[in-house]
Amino acid sequence: MPGTEPAPTSDVPFSHASNVEITGGDGYRVLTVHQPYPGGPAQSVVLLGCAQGEPALPAELADAPVVRTPVDGFFMQSTTPIAMVTELGVLDRLTGVGAGDLISDPAVRQHVESGATVDFATNGTIDGEQVVTAAPPVLLSGGTDDAAFPTLRAAGIPVVGWADYLETGPLGQAEWIKVLGALTGRDAEAAAAFAGIEQRYTAFADRVRGVEPTPIVAGQPYQGTWNVPNGNSTAGILFRDAGATWSGLESAGTGQSAQTLESVLAKDGDARIWMADGPWETTADIAATDPRLTALAAAGPGGQVWTKDKFMGPTGGNQVYERGVLHPDEMLADLVAILHPELMPGHEFVYHRQVPVG
């Protein structure tokens, strides 16, 4: 096991994340994910130091899986903790990935391609037999339920529901680095990393306070529906903190509101900046997607169309869903530079790309 120091048994403070908590016990800690997947019941695991004896657990934890920490290996189904793995310096302990092709980080791809990991969930389906054979100390889920989980738990493999995406707000998602810190014995490093992220995020948000908001078009249609982010969604909070205004800003929900293209044209069609998803090489591809989209002012002369696909991996992975989850400060900096360029002179974009006219 990495390290010989006693495992922490104190609470881990979370200031933004609300879907997870880590509480201290008598010689152990309890990691609880309140909603490990949408609508799922709360799940807890006991974190016990490698050298510690079996504690006297309360009745409600009698059947809880036990994870010996710091873990010397872990399987990870989602891509969202990838930047946390490299930030905490525990890449050597990543022994299984759920979708190697979706990883864009060069160092992690090299680690995967070296044969140091098992690809255990090709096409999103967990190979239970493969996981049981490998017997990782813990498996971090992809934030969904899976038919293989009862088998894994029966085989003594603890499963932690990695449901960072169910947090409200970008800082809540980023704070899950403290979960990986607790599992890998990197509590102090995780707390310090998040404190820096939070400080930088707040500083960028402070730059636009009192500045006239910039109208935007948010999102794009998919299969006949345009899902506009609500004001309290993660995307909505990022847009709001960057000084944007759009038709979903006043919607109190945390998710998205399904709209028609005609509705978006009527409400946001005059905005000169479109924060889209793409992928479009040039603006000519917009008309090819749907000719009606060219009616948006942002898609016409003098408008700007931006997509968040500047850093893509060689097999399709997008850093927005890796480093961008841990670094909403960088995401916010990109957005402020787009919406209020005078506040961010010389900014180098990390995730966003302006679609050239074509």
C-alpha positions in Angstrom: 0.0 0.0 0.0 1.3 3.5 -0.8 2.5 5.3 2.3 2.7 4.1 5.9 1.2 7.0 7.7 -2.1 6.5 9.6 -5.2 7.2 7.5 -7.2 10.3 8.3 -10.4 9.8 10.2 -11.7 13.4 10.3 -14.5 14.9 8.2 -13.7 16.3 4.8 -15.3 19.8 4.4 -17.2 20.4 1.1 -18.2 24.0 0.4 -19.9 23.6 -3.0 -20.5 19.8 -3.6 -23.7 18.6 -2.0 -24.1 15.1 -3.5 -21.2 13.7 -1.5 -19.9 13.8 2.0 -17.0 12.2 3.9 -17.6 12.0 7.7 -15.2 10.9 10.4 -15.8 7.9 12.7 -14.0 6.1 15.5 -10.9 4.9 13.5 -12.6 5.2 10.1 -14.3 7.5 7.7 -17.6 7.1 5.7 -17.9 8.2 2.1 -21.5 8.7 1.1 -22.8 9.5 -2.3 -26.4 10.7 -1.8 -27.5 10.1 -5.4 -25.0 7.8 -7.2 -27.2 7.9 -10.3 -30.4 9.8 -11.1 -33.0 8.7 -8.7 -30.7 6.1 -7.0 -30.6 5.6 -3.3 -27.7 6.8 -1.2 -24.7 4.5 -1.0 -21.9 4.5 1.6 -18.5 2.9 1.8 -16.2 2.7 4.8 -12.7 4.1 4.4 -10.3 2.3 6.6 -6.6 2.7 6.8 -4.4 -0.2 5.5 -2.9 -0.8 8.9 -6.0 -0.3 11.0 -7.9 -3.2 12.6 -11.5 -3.8 12.0 -13.6 -1.1 13.7 -16.8 -1.5 15.6 -19.3 -0.2 13.0 -22.8 1.0 13.8 -25.7 -1.1 12.6 -26.4 1.1 9.6 -22.9 0.4 8.2 -22.8 -3.3 9.0 -23.2 -4.2 5.3 -21.3 -1.3 3.8 -18.3 -2.1 1.6 -14.9 -1.4 3.1 -12.1 0.3 1.1 -8.6 0.1 2.5 -6.9 3.5 2.0 -4.8 4.7 0.5 -5.8 2.4 -2.4 -2.9 1.1 -4.5 -5.1 0.8 -7.6 -8.5 1.8 -8.9 -10.8 1.3 -11.9 -12.4 4.4 -13.3 -15.4 4.3 -15.7 -15.9 8.0 -16.3 -13.5 10.4 -18.0 -14.4 13.3 -15.6 -11.9 12.3 -12.8 -9.0 12.1 -15.3 -7.5 15.5 -14.6 -7.9 14.8 -10.9 -5.8 11.7 -11.3 -2.9 13.6 -12.9 -3.4 16.6 -10.5 -2.9 14.4 -7.5 0.0 12.4 -9.0 -1.7 9.0 -8.8 -1.7 8.0 -12.5 0.4 5.0 -11.6 -2.5 3.7 -9.6 -5.0 3.9 -12.4 -5.4 0.2 -13.4 -8.7 0.2 -15.3 -10.6 2.6 -17.6 -14.1 2.4 -18.9 -13.5 4.0 -22.3 -9.9 4.4 -23.3 -10.8 5.9 -26.7 -12.6 8.8 -25.1 -9.5 9.9 -23.1 -7.8 12.9 -24.6 -5.1 13.7 -22.0 -1.8 12.7 -23.6 -0.2 11.4 -20.4 -3.2 9.3 -19.5 -3.5 8.0 -23.1 0.1 6.9 -23.0 -0.5 5.2 -19.6 -3.5 3.3 -21.1 -1.7 2.4 -24.4 1.3 1.1 -22.4 -1.0 -1.8 -21.2 -1.0 -0.5 -17.6 -4.8 -0.5 -17.5 -7.7 -2.8 -18.3 -10.4 -1.4 -20.6 -13.3 -2.9 -18.7 -16.4 -1.2 -20.2 -16.2 -1.1 -24.0 -19.2 0.6 -25.5 -20.4 1.5 -22.1 -21.1 -2.1 -20.9 -19.1 -3.3 -17.9 -17.5 -6.7 -18.4 -18.2 -8.0 -14.9 -16.1 -11.1 -15.3 -13.1 -9.1 -16.3 -13.4 -6.8 -13.3 -13.8 -9.6 -10.9 -10.7 -11.3 -12.3 -8.7 -8.1 -11.9 -10.1 -7.4 -8.4 -9.4 -3.7 -8.1 -9.5 -2.2 -4.6 -12.3 0.1 -5.7 -14.3 0.9 -8.9 -15.5 4.5 -9.6 -18.7 4.3 -11.6 -19.7 6.4 -14.6 -22.6 7.9 -12.7 -25.2 5.4 -13.8 -26.5 2.1 -12.5 -25.2 -1.1 -14.1 -26.4 -4.7 -14.0 -22.8 -5.8 -13.2 -22.6 -3.9 -9.9 -24.4 -6.5 -7.7 -22.0 -9.2 -9.0 -19.0 -7.0 -8.3 -20.1 -6.1 -4.8 -20.8 -9.8 -4.1 -17.2 -10.5 -5.2 -16.0 -8.0 -2.6 -15.2 -5.1 -5.1 -16.5 -1.8 -3.7 -18.2 0.5 -6.1 -18.3 4.2 -5.6 -21.0 6.1 -7.5 -19.0 8.8 -9.3 -21.9 11.2 -9.8 -20.1 14.6 -9.9 -22.3 15.6 -12.8 -25.4 15.6 -10.6 -23.9 18.6 -8.6 -25.4 22.0 -9.2 -22.6 24.3 -10.4 -19.1 23.9 -11.8 -17.3 24.3 -8.5 -19.4 21.6 -7.0 -18.2 19.2 -9.7 -14.6 20.2 -9.3 -14.7 19.7 -5.5 -15.0 15.9 -6.1 -11.2 16.0 -6.3 -11.5 15.6 -2.5 -13.2 12.3 -3.0 -10.3 11.0 -5.0 -7.9 12.6 -2.5 -9.6 10.6 0.4 -9.3 7.3 -1.6 -5.7 7.8 -2.5 -4.3 9.4 0.6 -4.0 12.8 -1.0 -6.3 14.8 1.2 -4.1 17.8 1.6 -3.1 18.0 -2.0 -6.8 17.8 -3.1 -7.8 20.5 -0.7 -5.0 22.8 -1.9 -5.8 22.2 -5.6 -9.5 23.0 -5.1 -8.7 26.1 -3.1 -6.7 27.4 -6.0 -9.4 26.6 -8.5 -12.0 28.3 -6.4 -9.9 31.4 -5.9 -9.2 31.8 -9.6 -12.8 31.1 -10.5 -14.0 33.8 -8.1 -11.4 36.3 -9.4 -12.6 35.8 -13.0 -16.3 36.2 -12.0 -15.4 39.3 -10.1 -14.1 40.9 -13.3 -17.5 41.1 -14.9 -19.5 42.3 -11.9 -21.3 45.5 -12.8 -20.5 45.0 -16.5 -23.4 45.1 -19.0 -24.3 41.4 -19.8 -23.7 40.2 -23.3 -26.7 38.5 -25.1 -25.9 35.0 -26.3 -27.5 32.0 -28.0 -26.9 28.9 -25.9 -26.7 25.4 -27.2 -28.0 24.0 -30.5 -30.8 21.8 -31.7 -30.5 18.0 -31.6 -33.0 15.6 -33.1 -35.6 18.4 -33.3 -35.2 19.8 -29.8 -33.1 22.7 -28.6 -32.2 22.2 -24.9 -31.5 25.7 -23.5 -29.6 25.6 -20.2 -31.5 27.0 -17.2 -30.0 29.7 -15.1 -29.1 27.3 -12.2 -27.7 24.6 -14.3 -23.9 24.1 -14.4 -23.7 25.5 -17.9 -26.1 28.3 -16.9 -24.0 29.3 -13.8 -20.9 29.4 -16.0 -22.7 31.7 -18.6 -24.1 33.9 -15.8 -20.8 34.2 -14.0 -19.1 35.1 -17.3 -21.6 38.0 -17.8 -24.0 36.5 -20.3 -27.8 36.9 -20.7 -30.0 34.5 -22.6 -33.6 33.2 -22.6 -32.9 30.5 -20.0 -31.2 32.9 -17.5 -34.4 33.5 -15.4 -35.4 29.8 -15.4 -34.9 28.5 -11.9 -34.3 24.9 -12.8 -30.9 23.2 -12.6 -31.2 21.4 -15.9 -32.3 22.4 -19.4 -35.6 23.5 -21.0 -36.6 21.9 -24.2 -37.4 24.5 -26.8 -38.1 24.6 -30.5 -35.8 26.2 -32.9 -38.5 28.8 -33.7 -38.7 29.6 -30.0 -35.0 30.2 -29.7 -35.0 32.3 -32.8 -37.7 34.5 -31.4 -36.1 34.9 -28.0 -32.4 34.9 -28.7 -32.1 35.3 -32.4 -30.7 38.8 -32.3 -27.7 37.9 -30.1 -24.4 38.3 -31.9 -22.6 35.5 -30.1 -23.6 31.9 -30.3 -22.1 29.4 -27.7 -22.7 26.2 -29.6 -21.5 22.6 -29.3 -20.6 21.9 -32.9 -18.7 20.2 -34.4 -18.4 22.6 -37.3 -15.2 23.3 -39.3 -16.6 26.5 -40.8 -19.9 28.4 -40.7 -20.9 26.7 -43.9 -21.5 23.6 -41.9 -24.2 25.4 -39.9 -26.4 25.7 -43.0 -25.7 22.1 -43.9 -26.9 21.1 -40.4 -30.2 23.1 -40.7 -30.7 26.0 -43.1 -32.9 27.7 -40.6 -30.0 28.2 -38.3 -28.6 30.9 -40.6 -31.4 33.1 -39.4 -29.5 33.6 -36.2 -27.7 36.9 -36.1 -24.7 35.2 -34.7 -24.4 33.0 -37.8 -24.5 36.0 -40.1 -22.1 38.8 -41.0 -20.5 40.3 -37.9 -21.6 37.5 -35.7 -19.6 34.9 -33.8 -20.1 31.2 -33.4 -18.0 29.4 -30.8 -17.7 25.7 -30.0 -16.1 24.0 -27.1 -14.0 21.5 -29.0 -10.6 23.2 -29.2 -8.7 20.3 -27.5 -9.9 17.0 -28.9 -8.1 13.7 -28.4 -7.0 11.6 -31.4 -10.0 9.2 -31.0 -12.7 11.7 -30.1 -12.2 12.5 -26.4 -12.8 16.2 -25.4 -10.8 17.9 -22.7 -14.0 19.8 -21.7 -15.2 16.5 -20.1 -11.8 15.9 -18.5 -9.7 18.9 -17.4 -12.7 21.2 -17.9 -14.6 19.4 -15.1 -11.7 20.0 -12.6 -10.9 23.5 -14.0 -14.1 25.6 -14.3 -11.8 28.5 -13.7 -10.3 27.9 -17.1 -13.7 27.4 -18.6 -14.9 30.7 -17.1 -11.8 32.5 -18.3 -12.5 31.4 -21.9 -16.1 32.6 -21.6 -15.2 36.0 -20.1 -12.7 36.5 -23.0 -15.4 35.7 -25.5 -18.2 37.8 -24.0 -16.0 40.7 -22.6 -12.7 40.6 -24.5 -11.7 44.0 -23.1 -11.4 42.3 -19.7 -9.1 39.5 -20.8 -6.5 41.0 -23.1 -4.1 38.5 -24.7 -6.2 35.5 -23.4 -5.2 32.1 -24.9 -8.2 29.9 -25.2 -8.1 26.4 -23.7 -11.4 24.8 -24.6 -13.3 27.2 -26.9 -12.8 27.7 -30.6 -14.3 30.4 -32.9 -15.8 28.8 -36.0 -14.3 30.5 -39.0 -16.4 31.9 -41.8 -16.7 29.5 -44.6 
